[in-house]
Amino acid sequence: MQETDMKTLPGIPALLLILAGCIAAIWHFISVFTAQHTPGPMVAIIGIIIIGIFLLCGLFIVQPNQAMVLQLFGRYIGTCHQAGLRYTNPFYSAKKISLRVRNFESSKLKVNDLEGSPIEIAAIVVWQVADTAQAVFQIEDYENFVHVQSESALRQMATSYPYDLHDDHKVSLRSHSTEINHHLKQEIEERVSRAGINVVEAKISHLAYAPEIAQAMLQRQQASAIIAARTKIVEGAVSMVHMALEQLMEKGMVNLDEERRAAMVSNLLVVLCGERSTQPIINTGSLY
């Protein structure tokens, strides 16, 4: 079922016309009965008032960014998007649907990532109704439908990636937020499209390891950081030692055999890679 745009009549002219017709009819009956010197036209006046009230049932108000779904005895007629006071067939039943942008934050879900590690994850979803006919007639409760399907998509997406980059993985939940949010939006859109819902934005709002493994994973991250830092330090130290030896040989300041060269390299690496300041030992004797 697809939405059909329906044009309705302006409400203010219709209201004035109905009121004017009722007043004119009542005045006419009063004049006729007065001229004939008969009792007051109470029955006729009551009938006119009832008809006027019935005609006024065709009036309805549509606010900005809202729509009114119109039905005739259960059959879908169309959707009115024209804002303001509108008028249509009094037999039509109308249901108001908001087209405004809405958002919600899912509950914190506990799922396993691609590596099987338990994590906690939550997301913020921004959405709005795009097709009122599908939202009303395809789904029992489209708001609850969006919430449930969004959490289902979040669970599915979380199991497709690791929490952090390890081994051969190229995308992770923690390091690639743009790709993850785009994937999450696509997952939600596939699930809620049948309800006429447009997903404006979806992004992760909470991401953490589950409490039972949080401490162990923190130690793992710290170890990885220490290894990366040590690797960088060693690379820099080796480059500096190589540069120092080359400059000493080019300038001919000192000639070192293999044993002395190895000792010098060892001493320089200790100085450059050590965590604490080294204490020099001054040789006051021979050259060696």
ABEGO torsion letter per residue (X at the ends): XBBBBBBBBBAAAAAAAAAAAAAAAAAAAAAAAAAAGBBBBAAAAAAAAAAAAAAAAABBBBBBGBBBBBBBGGBBAEBBABBEBBBBBAABBBBBBBABBBBBBBBBBBBBBAAGBBBBBBBBBBBBBABAAAAAAABABAAAAAAAAAAAAAAAAAAABBABBBEABABBAAABAAAAAAAAAAAAAAAAAAAGBBBABBBBABBBBBAAAAAAAAAAAAAAAAAAAAAAAAAAAAAAAAAAAAAAAAAGABBBBAAAAAAAAAAAAAAAABABBBBBBBBABBAX
